[in-house]
Amino acid sequence: MDNVRIPVLPYRGEIFEEVRYANFLEKTGYTTTPLPMKILSFGGCNYSCTYCKRNGHSKEGKYIKGSVWVEFSEIARKVNKHLRQGYTIRLSGGDPCCFKGVTKVIARYVKKKGGRVSIAHNGSDPEFVQQLIDYTDFWAIDLKSIRPDRFRRITGTGNKSNEYLNNTLMSISLVSWYDIPVEVRTIIFDDTEESELIEIAKFLKSCANLNLYWTLRLYKGQAAGKFKPPELTKVTDMARRIKEAYPVLKIGIRKNWNGESGLLTI
Ligand code: SF4
């Protein structure tokens, strides 16, 4: 694949150098120390969320505007460097389901070298999840809404939205069935209803995955007009009531991106 070029989203001008920590793994007790991940953000996504901080709604042809085309050999070199330095390789986006072949090649390679692989996925493609399941250590999967109309509005996926919503539930069930740790991420706006969060809680409880952590991500207001940020106190109160009703669920609120301190466990 040496001469293959792949669209990648830079972070602060750099490619495949962003570091994040998988804080949810400590919250579930799966690890005791923070696991640092190097993030490879592919420059394509099958959703068009208007609030996307990676610009996923803004595309040139199939690819997200601002993507940089990088030779596979350069990505492979960085995979080796990050592995030597002890990082988990997180394949993210955009969405890696739009780059199935290269995602699988990298994940298999990392596992063969004894490294750790994590995938961040919008949930739309359970076949992709199935293909990668043997090469992954933990996942992050979005469940942006469990209500068809709202899901459609949030994701901008038009007449494919029902299929994508069903697929998302399947993806989360599949990862849980294989007993793989997963952070399920739900974006929270000011009009998110507690009754919807209860519907999601019921579904997540049915997944019976002890290493499933549900993160309510507070919308921070990047999208003009359409969505509004929620109040932290209101979300915290809702989350506490849900935790009381579903004590088996591990629930957190992502307030900001300041590592573990930005993730409030309920
Ligand atoms: S699924 Fe994620 S990357 Fe894709 S448009 Fe939505 S927020 Fe952006």
Residues whose N, C-alpha, C, O or C-beta is under 5 A from the ligand:
A	BS01	SF4	C45 Y47 S48 C49 C52 R54 G56 H57 G93 G94 D95 N122
